[in-house]
Amino acid sequence: QVQLVESGGGLVQPGGSLRLSCAASGSIFSDNLMGWYRQTPGEERELVASIRGSTTNIADSVKGRFTISRENANAKYTMYLQMNSLKTEDTAVYYCYVDRYRRYWGKGTQVTVSS
């Protein structure tokens, strides 16, 4: 069983930075696709970034501002989303996921960008 727990969300002013974390428990390997989606009320989830092995994919809407990474410590993976130069339109609930036979989701963390 895979479990994902996000953290690091919060309120930040435009131009600020946040780093989201996604702690994964269970059998996760570097070739499992992991990533981040975000969702605002009334909208579909938008893929923000993904990582498999050393290959990353960043959505055009956040390219140059967001980076994705992950590390393996003590046989547990933690994935990160570094968000810089945040804009009000980045406000959303951010969800992490991993594909391991099926897609597992975290419960989400709220990011609010506002002055």
Summary of the structure (lengths in Angstrom):
residues: 115
radius of gyration: 13.4
end to end distance: 40.4
largest distance: 41.9
contacts: 334
relative contact order: 0.32
helix: 3%
strand: 57%
